[in-house]
Amino acid sequence: MYLGLTYISHSKKHLTEDMRMQLMRECQVRNAHNNITGLLLYQQGFFLQYIEGEPEMVRAVFGRIERDQRHENVELISEDVLMARRFPNWTMFFRDYDFIYPHIRQDFAELTTLALMVEALDDNPELQNTMFAFLQISHDQALE
């Protein structure tokens, strides 16, 4: 049995693209060590993260995130008991939508990855809707 946990937070300071990539690499290493899988989405200072693994470890990781001084307004969105991981191969899938969103329409690989995320969340419409709402924060205006 596994626990899947989703939260949203805001970065206290502006993160450059290099800083965001460094954060992603740190997450991947730490999560591999703790047997945590999931995804991390970034957009305009906001993070949406989904982590999954053994319940005690997921709660410990989330506790560290809540105490991390780089975050503010950490909001728990959902906790789900899982029989199997949704993202067993992703120590931390990362997408920086400030960087890639303008190219998403031309990038078949990115569309395929988004389709995999949607399919993996098929059993949880609320979490699916949270992810979509996060992705639409500012990009609806950018397309007008």
C-alpha positions as CSV (number, residue, x, y, z in Angstrom):
1,M,0.0,0.0,0.0
2,Y,1.2,3.5,-0.9
3,L,0.3,7.1,-0.2
4,G,-0.1,9.7,-2.9
5,L,0.0,13.3,-1.7
6,T,-0.5,16.5,-3.6
7,Y,0.3,20.0,-2.5
8,I,0.7,23.5,-3.9
9,S,3.1,26.1,-2.6
10,H,4.7,29.4,-3.5
11,S,8.4,30.2,-3.7
12,K,9.4,33.0,-1.3
13,K,11.8,34.4,-3.8
14,H,12.2,34.5,-7.6
15,L,13.9,31.4,-8.9
16,T,15.9,31.6,-12.0
17,E,15.8,28.7,-14.5
18,D,19.1,27.5,-13.2
19,M,17.9,27.5,-9.7
20,R,14.8,25.6,-10.7
21,M,16.9,23.0,-12.5
22,Q,19.1,22.6,-9.4
23,L,16.0,22.2,-7.2
24,M,14.7,19.5,-9.5
25,R,18.0,17.6,-9.4
26,E,18.0,17.8,-5.6
27,C,14.5,16.4,-5.5
28,Q,15.4,13.5,-7.8
29,V,18.4,12.5,-5.7
30,R,16.6,12.8,-2.4
31,N,13.5,11.0,-3.7
32,A,15.5,8.1,-5.2
33,H,17.2,7.7,-1.8
34,N,13.7,7.7,0.0
35,N,12.0,5.5,-2.7
36,I,9.6,8.4,-3.5
37,T,8.2,8.9,-7.0
38,G,6.0,11.6,-8.5
39,L,6.0,14.9,-10.4
40,L,6.7,18.5,-9.8
41,L,5.3,21.3,-11.9
42,Y,6.4,24.9,-11.7
43,Q,4.8,28.0,-13.1
44,Q,5.3,31.7,-12.1
45,G,6.6,31.0,-8.6
46,F,4.1,28.3,-7.8
47,F,4.8,24.6,-7.4
48,L,2.3,21.7,-7.7
49,Q,3.9,18.5,-6.5
50,Y,2.5,15.0,-6.3
51,I,4.6,12.5,-4.3
52,E,3.9,8.8,-3.7
53,G,5.6,6.0,-1.7
54,E,5.5,4.4,1.6
55,P,3.0,6.4,3.8
56,E,5.6,7.2,6.6
57,M,8.2,8.4,4.1
58,V,5.7,10.5,2.1
59,R,4.5,12.2,5.3
60,A,8.2,12.8,6.4
61,V,9.0,14.3,3.0
62,F,5.9,16.5,3.2
63,G,6.8,17.6,6.7
64,R,10.3,18.7,5.5
65,I,8.6,20.6,2.6
66,E,6.3,22.4,5.1
67,R,9.3,23.5,7.2
68,D,11.4,24.5,4.2
69,Q,12.0,28.2,4.4
70,R,12.0,28.5,0.6
71,H,8.3,27.8,0.5
72,E,5.3,29.7,1.7
73,N,1.6,29.0,1.6
74,V,2.0,25.3,1.5
75,E,-1.4,23.9,0.9
76,L,-2.2,20.2,1.1
77,I,-4.6,19.4,-1.8
78,S,-5.2,15.6,-1.4
79,E,-4.0,12.4,0.1
80,D,-4.9,9.1,-1.6
81,V,-4.3,5.5,-0.5
82,L,-2.9,3.6,-3.5
83,M,-2.5,-0.1,-4.2
84,A,0.1,0.7,-6.9
85,R,2.1,3.8,-7.7
86,R,0.8,6.1,-10.5
87,F,4.4,7.1,-11.6
88,P,6.6,4.2,-10.7
89,N,9.4,5.3,-13.1
90,W,9.7,8.9,-12.1
91,T,11.8,9.8,-9.1
92,M,10.6,13.3,-9.8
93,F,9.2,14.2,-13.2
94,F,9.7,17.9,-13.5
95,R,8.1,20.4,-15.9
96,D,8.9,24.1,-15.8
97,Y,6.0,25.7,-17.6
98,D,7.5,29.2,-17.5
99,F,10.2,27.8,-19.9
100,I,8.4,25.2,-22.1
101,Y,4.8,26.3,-22.4
102,P,5.2,28.6,-25.4
103,H,6.5,25.6,-27.4
104,I,4.0,23.0,-26.2
105,R,1.9,23.0,-29.3
106,Q,4.8,22.0,-31.5
107,D,6.3,19.5,-29.1
108,F,4.9,16.0,-29.6
109,A,6.9,14.5,-26.8
110,E,5.6,17.1,-24.3
111,L,2.0,16.3,-25.4
112,T,2.7,12.6,-25.0
113,T,4.0,13.2,-21.5
114,L,1.0,15.3,-20.6
115,A,-1.3,12.5,-21.9
116,L,0.6,10.0,-19.7
117,M,0.0,12.2,-16.6
118,V,-3.7,12.5,-17.4
119,E,-4.0,8.8,-17.9
120,A,-2.2,8.1,-14.7
121,L,-4.7,10.3,-12.8
122,D,-7.7,8.8,-14.5
123,D,-8.9,7.3,-11.2
124,N,-8.8,10.7,-9.4
125,P,-10.7,13.4,-11.3
126,E,-10.2,15.9,-8.5
127,L,-6.4,15.7,-8.7
128,Q,-6.7,15.8,-12.5
129,N,-8.7,19.0,-12.3
130,T,-6.2,20.5,-9.9
131,M,-3.4,19.8,-12.3
132,F,-5.3,21.3,-15.2
133,A,-6.2,24.4,-13.2
134,F,-2.5,24.8,-12.2
135,L,-1.5,24.6,-15.9
136,Q,-4.0,27.3,-16.8
137,I,-3.0,29.9,-14.2
138,S,-1.6,32.3,-16.7
139,H,-1.4,30.6,-20.1
140,D,-5.1,31.2,-21.0
141,Q,-4.3,34.9,-21.3
142,A,-1.0,34.2,-23.2
143,L,-2.9,32.5,-25.9
144,E,-5.4,35.3,-26.5
